[in-house]
Structures are given as C-alpha cells and as structure tokens.
Amino acid sequence: MRHCRSQAAKAAQEDYEFQLVENEIKEGGGAIVAVRLLDKRTGAPVANAVVFATRMDMAPDGMEAMSTPVEALPPEEPGIYRFKTNLTMAGGWRFSLAAKVQGETETVERRLEFKAVQ
C-alpha cells in the first residue's frame, strides 16, 4: 500500500507586493501613509491581512537615526492599509512594514521609499 502525501501549495513572500498609494506625502504631523497589499499571482488586493509597521525613517543611507513613530489606522477600503506618522521634514523617507496574510505561513516584509513634500 502506497502512502500519498499531498501538500497544498503555499505562497511565498515574493507572491505579495506592497505598493504605496501615493509616492509623495505632505510633511508634518498627522501625515497619512497608505499602502496597498497585492497578491501578485492574481493582481487582487489582499484584505484582512495583519499589517504592521516596523519603522519609519529618513531614506538616505546613514539617516536611519531620523525615525518617527507610526500608528496603524482602521481600514477604510479592502486591501488598503493606512498609517499615521509625523514626517518631520521634507525629503526621502523609508517605511519598513510586514504582513501576515491569512492562510500563509511566511511573513511578507518590505521597505518602501517615498518623498515628503512641503
């Protein structure tokens, strides 16, 4: 008697992509950074993932000491995740975030760069 082992295909971190909703965000307190989480295999937004910010800092290498707190906001649209932060000055910023997608074992992690404008 042969035993057949069947495993469901699991997605990898590379199967998901974070995208900035806007590449330029107004500087200052109360700035809202919105990201879209997509399943690259289908192109569909991923709703109900647990998305958490790990770090918001100035983007040029060597500027990591210029960091600011990030607060997750309630979702308003499926697949769009919003975060409130204080972009203390205009220029490049780097947003490090991660997600746990329902039914997946791996954590999706990405760093997105954007520009804060006056």
C-alpha positions as CSV (number, residue, x, y, z in Angstrom):
1,M,0.0,0.0,0.0
2,R,1.5,3.3,-1.1
3,H,1.0,6.4,1.0
4,C,0.3,9.5,-0.9
5,R,1.2,12.8,0.7
6,S,-0.4,15.8,-0.6
7,Q,0.5,19.3,0.4
8,A,-1.3,22.4,-0.6
9,A,0.9,24.9,-2.4
10,K,1.9,27.7,-0.1
11,A,2.6,31.2,-1.3
12,A,6.0,32.7,-0.6
13,Q,6.8,36.2,0.5
14,E,7.6,37.0,-3.2
15,D,4.0,36.3,-4.1
16,Y,2.8,39.5,-2.4
17,E,3.7,43.1,-3.0
18,F,3.2,46.3,-1.0
19,Q,2.6,49.4,-3.1
20,L,2.4,53.0,-2.0
21,V,-1.0,54.6,-2.8
22,E,0.9,57.9,-3.2
23,N,4.6,58.4,-3.8
24,E,4.5,62.0,-2.4
25,I,3.0,62.7,1.0
26,K,2.7,66.1,2.7
27,E,5.2,66.6,5.5
28,G,4.2,67.3,9.1
29,G,2.3,65.8,12.0
30,G,-0.7,63.7,11.1
31,A,0.7,62.6,7.7
32,I,-1.1,59.5,6.4
33,V,0.9,56.9,4.5
34,A,-1.4,54.4,2.7
35,V,-0.2,51.1,1.2
36,R,-1.9,48.5,-0.9
37,L,-1.1,44.8,-0.4
38,L,-1.5,42.8,-3.6
39,D,-1.4,39.1,-4.4
40,K,1.0,39.2,-7.4
41,R,-0.4,35.9,-8.7
42,T,-3.9,37.3,-9.2
43,G,-3.4,41.0,-9.1
44,A,-6.1,41.2,-6.4
45,P,-5.9,43.3,-3.2
46,V,-5.3,41.3,0.0
47,A,-7.9,42.2,2.6
48,N,-7.8,41.2,6.3
49,A,-4.1,40.8,6.5
50,V,-2.4,41.8,9.7
51,V,-0.2,44.6,8.6
52,F,2.1,46.2,11.0
53,A,4.7,49.0,10.6
54,T,8.1,48.2,11.9
55,R,9.9,51.5,11.2
56,M,9.7,54.9,9.5
57,D,13.0,56.7,9.0
58,M,14.7,59.1,6.6
59,A,15.6,57.3,3.4
60,P,19.1,58.2,2.6
61,D,21.6,55.7,3.9
62,G,23.1,57.0,7.1
63,M,20.0,58.8,8.1
64,E,18.3,55.9,10.0
65,A,18.6,57.8,13.3
66,M,15.9,60.2,12.0
67,S,13.0,57.9,12.8
68,T,9.4,58.7,13.8
69,P,6.6,56.7,15.4
70,V,3.9,55.0,13.2
71,E,0.3,54.3,14.2
72,A,-2.0,51.9,12.3
73,L,-5.4,53.3,11.4
74,P,-8.6,51.4,10.9
75,P,-9.1,50.2,7.3
76,E,-11.5,52.1,5.0
77,E,-11.1,50.0,1.9
78,P,-10.2,46.3,1.4
79,G,-6.5,45.8,0.7
80,I,-5.5,49.4,1.6
81,Y,-3.7,49.8,4.9
82,R,-3.2,53.3,6.4
83,F,-0.7,54.6,8.9
84,K,-0.4,58.0,10.7
85,T,3.0,59.4,11.3
86,N,4.9,62.6,11.8
87,L,7.1,63.4,8.7
88,T,9.3,66.0,10.4
89,M,10.9,67.3,7.3
90,A,10.6,67.2,3.5
91,G,12.8,64.7,1.7
92,G,13.1,61.0,1.3
93,W,11.6,58.6,3.8
94,R,11.7,54.8,4.1
95,F,8.7,52.8,5.5
96,S,9.5,49.3,6.7
97,L,6.5,47.1,7.2
98,A,5.4,43.5,7.4
99,A,2.2,41.5,7.0
100,K,0.7,38.2,8.0
101,V,-1.6,37.0,5.3
102,Q,-4.4,34.7,6.3
103,G,-3.6,31.1,5.4
104,E,0.1,31.8,4.8
105,T,3.0,30.8,7.0
106,E,5.6,33.3,5.9
107,T,5.6,37.0,6.9
108,V,5.7,39.4,4.0
109,E,8.3,42.2,4.6
110,R,9.1,45.2,2.5
111,R,10.7,48.6,2.6
112,L,9.0,51.3,0.6
113,E,10.6,54.7,-0.2
114,F,8.6,57.9,-0.8
115,K,9.1,61.6,-0.7
116,A,7.6,64.0,1.9
117,V,6.8,67.4,0.3
118,Q,6.0,70.8,1.8
